Amino acid sequence: MHDKDAPFLLLLTVALAYLLGSIPFGLLLTRAAGLGDIRKIGSGSIGATNVLRTGKRGLAAATLLFDAAKGALAVVMGWRVFGPLGVLICGIAVVVGHMFPVWLRFRGGKGVATGVGVLLAASPVSAAASFAVWLIVAWRYRYSSAASLAACTAAPFFVALITRDGSLLALALVVGGLMWWRHAANLRRLMAGTEPRIGAK
């Protein structure tokens, strides 16, 4: 690759990561199953937690897997093209794509499963430790939003401790910050005591 081609290739890679992230698997799967528009029930999100509110655990699990897979795929793509820089920019781009998909007028999900996929591909041990935090908080309080915020808050600490990689730490911090921003409504409901618990329809 010539140096003059690098900016174009970088832009193309970021665009592909964003478009990959913007595929709304939760919406596509629920529509294919005849359940209508997932955005019209529960929290209105297209993520796995809201899909679970339809009572279809299999669809929720499939949504989780597909959303995580697109995050992991974007990171692998970024690494193969631009190394650590590619991991950083593609990891952020795929999460932004999920949160603000062009196909849905930039109204997407919270980015949790996609963020899990990003971290799993970038640092599997950090992802496992963060997932353990999610499980503990979810088991104790039965709030997916609280568990997700706890996990994304813990993730940068695990990344710093385990990898000692500045670019991965930056990735964890940016993605975690985006998740906090996207969970603003959940935080208000948690404070008001009106946030739906895991499994609530």
N, C-alpha and C positions, 0 to 999 in steps of 0.2 A: 504494500500500500504506500503510495506517495504521500508526502506530508500535505500537499495541497488538497488531497482527497479526504483528509482526516476530518475537517469540520463538517463536510457533507455527510460522511459516514456516521459521525457522532449524532448529528441531527436526525438522520434516518433511524438509527438505533433507538434513540429516545422516543421518537414518534411511534415506532413499532411497539415499544414497551408500554406506552400510554394506551394505544389501541387495544393491545392485549388485555390490559387491566380493565378497559371499559366494556368488555364483554359481560353482560349482566346475566350470569348463569342462574342466579336465583329466580329472576323473572322468566327466563326462557324455560327453565325446568318446570316451574309451576304452571305456566301456560300450556306446555306440552302435556301436562298431567290433567288438564281441564279444570284447574283451580282458579283461573282468571288472573287478574292483576294483583300480584303480591303487595304492591304499593298501596293498595286500598284496605289492607288489614293491619292490625297491630301497630307497630311503630312506623309503618310505611317504608321501611328499609328493604333493600333487595338481598340482604345477607342471610346467612344460614339461620341465625337466631329467629328472625321473623318468619322464615320458611317453616321453622319448627312449630310456630303458632298455628299452622294449618292442621297440625296433628300428624303430618306425614314425616316421620322420622327418617325414612329412607331418602326422601327428597332433600331434607335438611343436611343429611350426611353427604349426599352427592354435591350439594351446593358448596359445602365446606371444602370438600376435596378439590373441586374444580377451581374455586377461588384461590385456594392455597397453591394449586398447581400453576396457575398463571403467574403468581408472584415468584415462585421458584424458577419457572421457565425464563422469565424476564432477567433474573439475576444471572442465570447460566449464560444467556445470550450476551448480556453485558460483559461478563467475564471473558468470554471467548473473543469478543471484538476489541475491548479496551482494557481488560484486566481490572484492577481495583477501582479505577475511575468509572468503568462501565458498570460495575456492581453498584456503586453509589448512585449514579444518575438513573440507571434503569430500575433500581429498587425503589427510588422515590417516584419515578414516572409511572410505574405500574400501579402503585398505591393511589396516586393522584387520579389515574385513569378509572380505578374502581370507584373512588369517591365522587368524581365529577365526569361521568361518561358522556361523551359528545352525543351518543345516540339517545340519551334520556334527558336532554336539555340540562346536562351537568348536575343532575340530581341522582346520586348513586347511594352506595352503602357507606359503612363506617370504616371499612378497610382492614378489619381485624384479621379475617382469614387470609386475605392477600398478604398482609404484613407478616403473618406467621410463615407463609410460604417463602417470602423474601428472607426472613431470618433463618429459616431452616436451610435454605440453600447457601446462605452466606456464612452461618456459624451454627451447625446442628446442635452443639452442646448448649450454646446460649439459648437456642430455641426450646430445647427440652427443659431447661431450668425455668424459662419464662412460662412455659406451658404448665409446669408444676405449680407456679404461683397462681395461674388462672384456675386450675383445678381446685386448689385449696380455698380460694376466695369464693368460687362458684359453689362449692360444696357447703361452705359455712353460711353464705348469705343468699344464695339462689338468685343472684342478679348477674346476668351476663355482662352488662355494661360495667359494673363495678369490678368484676373479674378481669375484663379486658383492659380497663384503665390501670389496674394494679400490675398486670403483666407487662403492659407497654412502658410503665414507669420503671419496672424492675429490669427490663431488657437492656438498657444502656449500661447499667451496673454490671450485669453478667458479661456483656460484650467487652467492656473495659477490663474486667478481671480475667476473662478466659482468653481473649484474642490479643489484647493490647494493640489493637489495630485502630489507628485514628480515623481512617475512612469508614470503617464499619461502625465505629462509635458515632460518627456524624450521621450515618444512615439511620441508626437506631434512634438517635435524638430527633431527627427530622420527622421520621415516620411516627414516633411516639407523640410528638407535638401536633401533627396532623390529626391523630386519633383523638387526642384531648379536645381539639377544636371541633371535630365532628360529633363528639359526644356531649356537646353543650346542653342540648335538650334533655338528654338522659340524666345529666347532673342535676338539672332543675327538678326533674321528676323524682330523682333519688332523695333530694332534700325535702320535697313535698310529700314523700311517701306514696307516690302514685306510679312508680316505675314497675312495669310488669315483671314478674319473676320468671325464671327459666321454666318452660313447659306450659305457661299460661297461654290460653288461646285468645 
